[in-house]
């Protein structure tokens, strides 16, 4: 068992190479080695699965590898986009110790469904939108609420890759991020009503 450590988290994504090894024990050994190297720097390693990865296609597989590695500064990064886009059962998050989750990345997207891994990968890297602005606000809100219910009190971050945002003034993008943060904090994590501000956010996004 590695020593307990706090501090910053470094997100490490599962390999998407078609040549990547898929032996779980070997991957766990590599993750443990990386985590041990990070200890003197005061860094935690957050391992993130991905839908188009052969080694860890989702947070369940990532959690299993982290469990095998057995190092307390090694945990899981969960990307809500992957959960929604791949149709991963939200109930499955209850199988992960909330202390093992180091960061949760949040974003939404506009399409109702994606028919291929290639389409999902393209959306993930070019067409994400802020939480509350897309077509899956209810699902995103449900997932965040479920995380809260199992006792997750760690960090959330926006993982929003969108080519259009690169053309906008930084102040505009920051304002949209602030609206999304307000929606999550005031409506989702403390909500007593079902997502009352969703339509306002979507109108603002279209405008």
C-alpha positions as CSV (number, residue, x, y, z in Angstrom):
1,X,0.0,0.0,0.0
2,X,1.4,3.4,-1.0
3,X,1.5,6.2,1.5
4,X,-1.5,8.5,1.9
5,X,-1.1,11.8,0.1
6,X,-3.2,14.8,-0.7
7,X,-2.6,17.8,-3.1
8,X,-3.0,18.3,-6.8
9,X,-4.4,15.7,-9.1
10,X,-2.9,14.8,-12.5
11,X,-5.5,13.2,-14.9
12,X,-4.0,10.3,-16.9
13,X,-6.2,8.9,-19.6
14,X,-6.4,5.3,-20.7
15,X,-4.5,4.5,-23.9
16,X,-6.5,4.6,-27.1
17,X,-3.7,3.0,-29.2
18,X,-4.6,-0.2,-31.0
19,X,-1.2,-1.5,-29.9
20,X,-1.7,-0.9,-26.2
21,X,-1.4,-3.9,-23.9
22,X,-4.7,-5.0,-22.4
23,X,-3.3,-7.2,-19.5
24,X,-5.0,-5.9,-16.4
25,X,-2.2,-6.8,-14.0
26,X,0.4,-5.2,-16.2
27,X,-1.6,-2.0,-16.5
28,X,-2.1,-2.0,-12.7
29,X,1.6,-2.3,-12.2
30,X,2.3,0.6,-14.5
31,X,-0.3,2.7,-12.7
32,X,1.2,1.9,-9.3
33,X,4.7,2.8,-10.6
34,X,3.4,6.1,-11.8
35,X,1.6,6.8,-8.5
36,X,4.8,6.0,-6.5
37,X,6.8,8.4,-8.7
38,X,4.2,11.1,-8.0
39,X,4.4,10.8,-4.2
40,X,7.5,13.0,-3.7
41,X,5.9,15.7,-5.8
42,X,2.7,15.7,-3.7
43,X,0.6,14.7,-6.8
44,X,-2.4,12.4,-6.9
45,X,-2.9,10.4,-10.1
46,X,-6.5,10.3,-11.4
47,X,-6.9,7.5,-14.0
48,X,-9.6,8.1,-16.6
49,X,-11.2,5.5,-18.8
50,X,-12.5,6.4,-22.3
51,X,-15.1,4.9,-24.5
52,X,-12.7,4.3,-27.4
53,X,-10.0,2.8,-25.2
54,X,-9.1,-0.9,-25.3
55,X,-7.6,-0.9,-21.8
56,X,-10.3,0.9,-19.8
57,X,-13.5,1.8,-21.7
58,X,-15.3,3.4,-18.8
59,X,-15.0,4.4,-15.2
60,X,-15.9,0.9,-14.0
61,X,-12.9,-0.6,-15.8
62,X,-10.7,2.3,-14.6
63,X,-11.9,1.7,-11.0
64,X,-11.0,-2.0,-11.3
65,X,-7.5,-1.2,-12.4
66,X,-7.1,1.4,-9.7
67,X,-8.3,-1.2,-7.1
68,X,-5.7,-3.7,-8.4
69,X,-2.9,-1.1,-8.2
70,X,-3.8,-0.5,-4.5
71,X,-2.1,2.9,-4.0
72,X,-3.8,5.6,-2.0
73,X,-2.6,8.5,-4.2
74,X,-4.1,6.7,-7.2
75,X,-7.8,7.2,-7.9
76,X,-10.4,7.6,-10.7
77,X,-11.3,10.5,-12.9
78,X,-14.9,10.3,-14.2
79,X,-15.9,12.1,-17.3
80,X,-19.7,12.6,-17.3
81,X,-19.7,13.0,-21.1
82,X,-18.5,9.4,-21.5
83,X,-21.1,8.2,-19.1
84,X,-23.9,9.9,-21.0
85,X,-22.6,9.3,-24.5
86,X,-21.8,5.6,-24.0
87,X,-25.0,4.9,-22.1
88,X,-23.2,3.6,-19.0
89,X,-25.7,2.8,-16.2
90,X,-25.5,5.6,-13.7
91,X,-26.2,3.1,-10.9
92,X,-22.7,1.6,-11.5
93,X,-21.1,4.6,-9.8
94,X,-22.3,3.2,-6.5
95,X,-19.8,0.3,-6.9
96,X,-16.9,2.8,-6.5
97,X,-15.7,4.1,-3.1
98,X,-16.3,7.9,-3.3
99,X,-12.9,8.4,-1.7
100,X,-11.4,6.7,-4.8
101,X,-12.9,9.3,-7.1
102,X,-10.4,12.2,-7.4
103,X,-12.2,14.4,-9.9
104,X,-15.4,14.5,-12.0
105,X,-15.3,16.2,-15.3
106,X,-18.6,17.8,-16.6
107,X,-19.8,18.8,-20.0
108,X,-22.9,18.4,-22.2
109,X,-23.5,18.0,-25.9
110,X,-26.2,18.8,-28.4
111,X,-27.0,15.5,-30.2
112,X,-29.7,13.3,-28.9
113,X,-27.6,10.2,-29.7
114,X,-24.3,9.1,-31.3
115,X,-24.3,6.1,-33.6
116,X,-20.6,5.2,-33.6
117,X,-17.4,5.4,-31.6
118,X,-16.0,7.8,-34.2
119,X,-18.9,10.2,-33.9
120,X,-18.5,10.1,-30.1
121,X,-14.8,10.8,-30.3
122,X,-15.4,13.7,-32.7
123,X,-18.0,15.2,-30.4
124,X,-15.8,14.7,-27.3
125,X,-12.9,16.7,-28.9
126,X,-14.8,19.4,-30.9
127,X,-18.4,19.8,-29.9
128,X,-18.9,19.7,-26.2
129,X,-20.9,22.5,-24.5
130,X,-21.2,23.6,-20.9
131,X,-23.5,21.8,-18.5
132,X,-27.0,22.9,-18.9
133,X,-26.6,24.1,-22.5
134,X,-27.0,20.8,-24.3
135,X,-29.6,18.1,-24.8
136,X,-28.7,16.0,-21.7
137,X,-29.1,18.4,-18.8
138,X,-31.5,16.1,-17.0
139,X,-29.1,13.1,-17.3
140,X,-26.2,15.2,-16.2
141,X,-28.1,16.6,-13.2
142,X,-29.1,13.1,-12.3
143,X,-25.5,11.9,-12.4
144,X,-24.2,14.7,-10.3
145,X,-27.0,14.2,-7.8
146,X,-26.2,10.4,-7.6
147,X,-22.5,11.2,-6.9
148,X,-23.6,13.5,-4.2
149,X,-25.8,10.8,-2.7
150,X,-23.0,8.3,-2.5
151,X,-20.8,10.8,-0.6
152,X,-18.6,12.3,-3.2
153,X,-17.4,15.7,-2.0
154,X,-14.4,16.1,-4.3
155,X,-13.6,18.4,-7.2
156,X,-15.7,19.0,-10.3
157,X,-14.2,20.6,-13.4
158,X,-15.6,21.6,-16.8
159,X,-14.0,19.5,-19.6
160,X,-15.5,21.4,-22.5
161,X,-13.8,21.1,-25.9
162,X,-15.5,23.2,-28.5
163,X,-14.0,24.7,-31.6
164,X,-16.5,27.6,-31.6
165,X,-15.3,28.7,-28.2
166,X,-11.9,29.2,-29.6
167,X,-13.4,32.0,-31.8
168,X,-15.2,33.7,-28.9
169,X,-13.9,36.4,-26.6
170,X,-12.5,34.8,-23.4
171,X,-14.9,36.9,-21.4
172,X,-17.9,35.3,-23.2
173,X,-16.7,31.8,-22.6
174,X,-16.0,32.6,-18.9
175,X,-19.5,34.0,-18.5
176,X,-21.0,30.8,-19.9
177,X,-18.9,28.8,-17.6
178,X,-20.0,30.9,-14.6
179,X,-23.7,30.3,-15.6
180,X,-23.1,26.6,-15.8
181,X,-21.4,26.6,-12.4
182,X,-24.3,28.6,-10.9
183,X,-26.7,26.1,-12.4
184,X,-24.8,23.1,-10.9
185,X,-24.3,24.7,-7.5
186,X,-27.7,26.3,-7.0
187,X,-30.0,24.0,-9.0
188,X,-28.5,20.6,-9.0
189,X,-26.5,20.1,-5.8
190,X,-29.1,21.9,-3.7
191,X,-32.1,21.3,-5.9
192,X,-35.6,20.7,-4.6
193,X,-37.1,21.1,-8.1
194,X,-36.2,19.5,-11.4
195,X,-33.7,21.7,-13.2
196,X,-35.7,24.9,-13.3
197,X,-32.9,26.9,-15.0
198,X,-32.2,24.5,-17.9
199,X,-34.3,26.4,-20.5
200,X,-32.7,29.7,-19.6
201,X,-29.2,28.3,-20.1
202,X,-30.1,26.7,-23.4
203,X,-31.6,30.0,-24.7
204,X,-28.5,31.8,-23.6
205,X,-26.3,29.2,-25.4
206,X,-28.2,29.6,-28.6
207,X,-28.0,33.4,-28.4
